[in-house]
């Protein structure tokens, strides 16, 4: 049995789960114990010294980083294929994944910081949320161009780029009411994709976990939970006007950056 360390709301974990379910690969899902600094269990840390989710264990293989996990899954279980056969299309698919991972993901992450965890109030919160909504709209416009007249982002068949797009679009809609314009190509794609069994099961798990987000705000105030601020997330918060959010988090010791390998 393969093991996936994950959290249902992580878009990085969601895309891996959709890939495994599309290929019919059985796996055991585990979530590290958040009461133990977010990384309870040495098996998880051994699999991912970055202490980030997801981490994937398949026999002796211990793999971190969602893209590398997807590549491993595609290499080992090639049917049905999730990547197009044409090199140009494969590059386009990978670029879509990169945009979702580093451009769209911090939008939703930042909105969680403000709307659920109360990192900012008043005018500052309004500024950050307003900037986030504008940025999300521009990203949806870009995604619409990438979709074009295709049925799927991958082309004729559902695939890699579709499973990378769906988590962020779903979180924007379910958590913040930010949805593609009605009857737009992107909205019609979302209607098609969310009823696929692999996607529907994954999104149900994610949507059910959204209700539990608010309880974590007290964990932050008590210093029992530290949200990760690094790379694209840190840059995003600063660019959106939230430098003070970062400084406050450092002072309260309830944000963190990357861990040293141990």
Protein Blocks (a to p, Z undefined) as FASTA:
>chain_A
ZZddddfklmklmmmmmmmmmnopacddddddfknoopgcjklmmmmmnopacdddehjb
ccehjklmmmmmmmmmmcccfbdfblklmmmmmmmmmmmmmmmmmmmmmmmmmmmnopag
cjllmmmmmmmmmmmmmmmmmmmmmnmmafbfnlmbgcfklmmmmmmmmmmmmmnopacd
ehiaklmmmmmmmmpmklmmmmmmmmmmmmmmmmmmmmmmnopaccddehjlmmmmmmno
pmmmmmmmmmnopaccddddZZ
